Amino acid sequence: MEFDLQRLLIFLSVFTVILLIGYSYATSRLIEPFELESFETVLLWIGVVFLVLLTPSAYLLSIFYKETRLQKFWAYSAFTTLGFATILVSFVVFRDLGNLVWKGVIYLSDLLQSGSISVASTRTEVLFAGEKFGRGEFLARISSFTLLGIAGGLTVFGFYQAKKTPRVKHVKIKVKDLPDGLHGFKIAQLSDIHIGPTIKGNFLEGVVSRTNSLEPDLVAITGDLVDGTVNMLKHHVSPLKDLESKYGTFFVTGNHEYYSGVIAWIRELEDLGIHVLLNQNKLIDHNGAKIAVAGVTDYKAHTIIPGHKTDPMQASLGTEEAHYKVLLAHQPNSIFEAARVGYDLQLSGHTHGGQYFPGNVFIHLFQKFVAGLSKWEDTQLYVSRGTGYWGPPLRIGAPSEITLLVLEKQS
């Protein structure tokens, strides 16, 4: 199956409506304390509509048109403002919910104390910049400016965090009864790089260089490598051919590969010398011990290509003699079946650790395993926060990572 334009257009349409609702709510609440002229109001709402359309248009441009400086500028402008806006909308919603709760507390307090609600109020005026404002109006204006300032500051910080070369996160995997030959075995995990509108080949070159410096025994790429077609991004992915490890690079598909023409990408990655595991495995002999590296297709792949249904059991066939079994699975939810099959370790990504506020708060509502090392039954699970980012070039409270996992015998 090649690139699914119809699915993309449906997604972008829904996404645009959601943006319009969110941006409109935040804008109306932020300008409420100000007395704008009709002309100023019209200009403001034209700007809001422009910002809403900026992101879907930038995404389409990055997919269907050859890269130019204008396209790159458009993409960065669109996705950075999207990040700023989502932070700002979240703050406005939380502020309004807080105000609503506070008013409810005051209401109940008055009711309990006096048995009735007093509606009388006195107007307290504040002099600011030569003008007199009601106290409530003054605080509302200060609140609007404060939220804009905080959202702007977080956007700058998040942009810096996202664009720098990812840090190396060292993780020790303690294993009971691990054969001596596998003690110290090193796996470098890359995940969710999302080469596309704002992540290009120069970023990947830095990732490859830092990964090679770790001298891993093998490299595992756990999906969501790209956001776009082979024709548009082929040259940006080519640095992967320079990855160096003792036993090679292994890749499993993520959900975004299925939005980007997965069959073409599988061929392209194999041409780069990468082992693509589609419910398959490879046995590796290392210092007299056997380690199985298995990989499954994305957890939801069957909704796009029925023949790509994820199957940890099939991926384990032929691994009976392995002393240690590793499963590469893009989505952490594969852990439940992986544990039933008997894998020792699963490596996943997908969550980005929430990536930035408020995502790193709400992600816990949708994912049982968000980031880091955990365990389900007898299977250990490591979930990477991702090496790149998706959408807004922001990372706040969920730093990107190149993960070096080292197997160690538990004493």
C-alpha positions in Angstrom: 0.0 0.0 0.0 1.4 3.4 -0.9 0.7 6.8 0.6 -2.9 7.1 1.8 -4.0 10.5 0.7 -7.7 10.1 1.7 -6.8 9.1 5.2 -4.4 12.0 5.5 -7.0 14.5 4.3 -9.6 13.2 6.8 -7.1 13.5 9.6 -6.1 17.0 8.7 -9.7 18.1 8.4 -10.5 16.8 11.9 -7.3 18.3 13.2 -8.1 21.7 11.7 -11.6 21.8 13.3 -10.0 21.0 16.7 -7.5 23.7 16.2 -10.2 26.2 15.3 -12.2 25.4 18.4 -9.2 25.6 20.7 -7.7 28.8 19.2 -11.1 30.5 19.1 -11.8 29.7 22.8 -8.4 30.9 24.0 -8.5 34.1 21.8 -11.9 35.1 23.0 -11.0 34.5 26.7 -7.7 36.4 26.4 -9.1 39.5 24.7 -12.2 39.7 26.8 -10.8 42.2 29.3 -9.7 44.6 26.4 -11.8 47.0 24.5 -10.8 46.4 20.9 -12.1 48.5 18.0 -14.1 46.7 15.3 -11.2 46.9 12.9 -8.8 45.5 15.4 -11.1 42.6 16.2 -11.5 41.7 12.5 -7.7 41.7 12.0 -7.2 39.6 15.1 -9.7 36.9 13.9 -8.2 36.9 10.4 -4.9 36.2 12.2 -6.4 33.3 14.1 -7.8 31.7 11.0 -4.4 32.1 9.3 -2.7 30.3 12.2 -5.3 27.5 12.1 -4.6 26.9 8.4 -0.8 27.3 8.8 -0.2 23.8 10.2 -2.2 21.6 7.8 -0.9 23.6 4.8 2.7 23.2 6.0 2.3 19.5 6.4 0.9 19.1 2.9 3.6 21.3 1.4 6.3 19.1 3.1 4.8 15.9 1.7 4.0 16.9 -1.9 6.6 19.5 -2.9 10.4 19.4 -3.1 12.1 21.1 -0.2 12.8 24.8 -0.6 13.8 27.5 1.9 10.3 28.8 1.8 8.8 25.4 2.6 11.3 25.0 5.4 10.5 28.4 6.8 6.7 27.7 6.5 7.1 24.4 8.3 9.1 25.8 11.2 6.7 28.8 11.5 3.6 26.5 11.4 4.7 23.8 13.9 6.4 26.2 16.3 3.3 28.4 16.6 1.3 25.2 16.9 3.3 24.3 20.0 3.0 27.8 21.4 -0.8 27.8 20.8 -1.4 24.4 22.4 0.5 25.5 25.5 -1.4 28.7 25.6 -4.8 27.1 25.1 -4.0 24.6 27.9 -3.1 27.4 30.3 -6.3 29.4 29.5 -8.4 26.3 30.0 -6.7 25.5 33.3 -7.0 29.1 34.5 -10.7 29.2 33.7 -11.3 25.8 35.4 -9.5 27.1 38.4 -11.6 30.3 38.5 -14.7 28.2 38.2 -13.7 26.0 41.1 -12.8 29.1 43.2 -16.2 30.7 42.5 -17.9 27.5 43.5 -16.0 27.4 46.8 -17.0 31.1 47.5 -20.6 30.3 46.6 -20.8 27.3 48.9 -19.0 29.2 51.7 -21.4 32.1 51.6 -24.4 29.7 51.4 -23.2 27.8 54.5 -22.4 30.9 56.5 -25.4 33.0 55.8 -28.0 30.8 54.2 -28.2 33.1 51.3 -26.1 34.5 48.5 -25.0 38.1 48.5 -25.0 39.7 45.1 -23.9 43.1 46.2 -20.4 44.1 45.2 -18.2 47.1 45.4 -16.0 48.3 42.5 -12.4 48.7 43.5 -10.5 50.8 40.9 -6.8 50.5 40.0 -4.8 53.2 38.3 -2.4 51.8 35.7 -0.6 53.7 32.9 -2.8 56.7 33.4 -6.1 54.8 33.1 -8.5 53.6 35.8 -9.6 49.9 35.7 -11.9 47.9 37.9 -9.8 45.5 40.0 -11.2 42.4 38.3 -10.6 43.9 34.8 -7.1 44.9 35.8 -6.3 41.4 37.1 -7.8 39.8 34.0 -5.5 41.9 31.7 -2.5 41.0 33.8 -3.5 37.3 33.6 -3.7 37.5 29.8 -0.3 39.0 29.5 1.2 36.6 32.0 -0.1 33.5 30.2 1.2 34.8 26.9 4.6 35.4 28.4 4.8 32.0 30.1 3.7 30.2 27.0 6.3 32.1 24.9 9.1 31.4 27.4 8.3 27.7 27.4 8.1 27.6 23.6 11.7 29.0 23.4 13.0 26.6 26.0 11.2 23.6 24.4 12.5 24.5 20.9 16.1 24.5 22.2 15.5 21.2 24.0 14.1 19.6 20.8 16.7 20.8 18.3 19.8 19.8 20.2 21.4 16.4 19.6 19.7 14.0 21.9 21.4 13.0 25.1 22.6 9.4 25.7 20.6 7.7 28.4 22.3 4.7 29.9 20.1 1.9 31.2 21.2 -1.3 32.9 19.0 -4.3 32.4 19.6 -6.7 35.3 18.9 -10.3 34.3 18.8 -13.3 36.6 20.7 -16.3 35.3 22.0 -14.4 32.3 24.7 -16.4 30.5 28.2 -15.0 31.1 28.6 -14.5 27.4 25.8 -12.0 27.3 26.9 -9.9 30.3 27.7 -6.5 28.9 25.8 -6.9 25.6 25.0 -3.4 24.4 21.9 -2.4 22.5 21.5 1.2 21.2 17.9 2.1 20.8 16.6 4.9 18.5 12.9 5.6 18.3 10.4 8.1 17.0 12.9 10.2 15.0 10.1 11.5 12.7 12.1 12.7 9.8 9.7 15.0 8.0 8.7 18.7 7.9 11.2 20.0 10.4 13.6 17.1 11.1 16.1 16.5 8.3 19.2 14.6 7.4 21.6 16.9 9.3 19.8 16.0 12.6 20.0 12.3 11.7 23.7 12.6 11.0 24.3 13.9 14.5 22.2 11.0 15.9 24.2 8.5 13.9 27.5 9.9 15.0 26.6 9.9 18.7 25.2 6.3 18.4 28.4 5.0 16.7 30.5 6.5 19.5 28.7 4.1 21.9 30.1 1.1 20.1 26.9 -1.0 20.5 26.6 -4.7 19.7 23.4 -3.9 17.7 21.2 -0.9 17.0 17.4 -1.2 17.3 15.1 1.4 15.7 11.6 1.0 17.2 9.4 2.7 14.6 8.1 6.1 13.5 11.3 6.9 11.6 9.5 9.1 9.0 6.6 11.4 8.3 6.5 11.5 4.5 7.0 9.5 1.4 10.2 7.9 0.1 10.4 10.3 -2.8 10.4 13.3 -0.5 12.6 12.0 2.3 14.9 9.4 0.8 18.1 11.5 1.0 17.4 12.6 4.5 17.2 9.0 5.7 20.4 7.9 4.0 22.7 8.6 7.0 21.3 5.5 8.6 23.6 3.5 6.3 26.5 4.8 8.3 25.3 3.2 11.6 28.0 0.9 13.0 27.5 -2.1 15.3 28.7 -5.6 15.6 25.5 -7.3 14.5 23.8 -4.6 12.4 20.7 -2.4 12.6 17.2 -3.8 13.2 14.0 -1.9 12.4 10.3 -2.4 13.2 7.4 -0.3 11.8 5.6 2.3 13.7 2.2 3.8 13.0 3.6 6.7 11.0 5.3 4.4 8.5 1.8 3.2 7.6 0.7 6.8 7.0 3.8 7.4 4.7 3.8 4.4 2.3 5.2 1.6 4.4 6.0 -0.9 1.6 8.2 1.6 -0.2 9.9 2.5 3.1 10.6 -1.2 3.9 12.3 -1.6 0.5 14.3 1.6 1.0 15.5 0.6 4.5 16.5 -2.8 3.3 18.5 -1.2 0.5 20.4 0.8 3.2 21.4 -2.5 4.8 18.9 -2.4 7.7 17.2 -5.6 8.9 13.4 -5.0 8.8 11.6 -7.4 11.1 8.0 -8.0 10.1 6.9 -10.5 12.8 10.3 -12.1 12.4 13.5 -12.7 14.3 17.2 -13.2 14.0 19.4 -15.4 16.2 22.7 -14.0 17.2 25.6 -16.0 18.6 27.6 -13.9 21.0 30.5 -15.2 23.1 29.1 -18.7 23.2 25.5 -17.6 24.0 22.5 -17.0 21.8 20.3 -13.9 21.9 17.1 -13.6 19.8 16.2 -10.2 18.3 12.5 -10.4 17.3 10.4 -7.6 15.8 6.6 -7.1 15.3 4.7 -4.8 13.0 2.9 -1.8 14.6 0.2 -2.6 17.1 -2.5 -1.0 14.8 -0.9 -2.0 11.4 -3.7 -4.3 10.5 -6.2 -1.4 10.3 -4.3 -0.2 7.3 -2.7 -3.4 5.9 -4.6 -6.5 7.1 -1.6 -8.8 6.3 0.6 -6.8 8.7 -1.3 -7.7 11.9 1.2 -7.7 14.8 2.1 -11.2 16.0 4.6 -11.6 18.8 4.0 -15.4 18.8 5.0 -15.7 15.1 7.9 -13.5 15.7 9.2 -15.9 18.3 9.2 -19.0 16.0 12.6 -20.6 16.0 14.0 -18.9 19.1 13.6 -21.9 21.4 17.4 -22.3 21.8 17.9 -18.6 22.6 19.3 -17.8 26.1 17.7 -14.3 26.0 14.8 -13.0 23.9 14.4 -9.3 22.9 11.2 -8.0 21.2 11.2 -4.8 19.3 7.6 -3.4 19.2 6.8 0.2 18.5 3.8 0.5 20.9 4.2 -0.4 24.6 0.8 -2.2 24.6 2.5 -5.1 22.8 3.9 -6.0 26.3 0.8 -8.0 27.4 1.1 -10.5 24.6 4.9 -10.4 24.7 4.9 -11.5 28.3 2.5 -14.4 27.5 4.9 -15.6 24.7 7.9 -15.4 27.0 10.1 -12.6 25.9 12.7 -11.4 28.4 12.8 -7.7 27.2 10.6 -5.5 25.0 11.9 -2.2 23.6 9.2 0.3 22.6 8.6 4.0 21.9 5.5 5.7 20.5 4.6 7.8 23.6 7.4 10.4 23.4 7.0 10.6 27.1 4.2 13.1 26.4 6.8 15.4 24.6 5.7 18.7 26.1 3.0 20.2 28.3 0.2 19.3 28.5 0.9 16.1 26.7 3.2 14.8 29.4 0.3 15.2 31.8 -2.5 13.6 29.7 -0.4 10.8 28.2 -0.9 8.9 31.4 -4.7 8.7 30.7 -4.0 6.8 27.5 -0.9 4.8 28.2 -0.1 2.4 31.0 3.6 2.5 30.2 4.8 6.0 29.3 8.6 6.1 29.7 11.5 4.3 31.2 12.1 0.8 32.6 9.2 -1.2 34.0 8.1 -4.8 34.2 4.9 -6.8 33.3 4.9 -10.3 34.7 8.3 -11.8 33.8 9.1 -9.5 30.9 11.0 -6.2 31.3 9.9 -3.2 29.2 11.8 -0.2 28.2 9.9 2.7 26.6 12.0 5.4 25.0 10.9 9.0 25.1 12.0 9.2 21.5 15.0 10.5 19.6 13.2 13.2 17.6 9.8 14.7 18.1 6.5 14.9 16.2 4.7 18.1 15.1 5.8 21.1 17.2 9.6 21.2 17.6 9.3 21.3 21.4 10.5 19.1 24.3 9.5 20.1 27.8 9.8 17.7 30.7 10.4 14.8 28.3 13.9 15.1 26.9 14.7 13.2 23.7 17.2 10.3 24.0 19.5 7.9 22.4 19.3 4.9 24.7 22.1 2.5 25.5 20.8 -0.6 27.2 23.4 -2.9 28.7 22.5 -6.5 29.8 24.0 -7.3 33.2 24.0 -10.5 35.2 22.0 -10.0 38.4 24.2 -11.0 41.4 
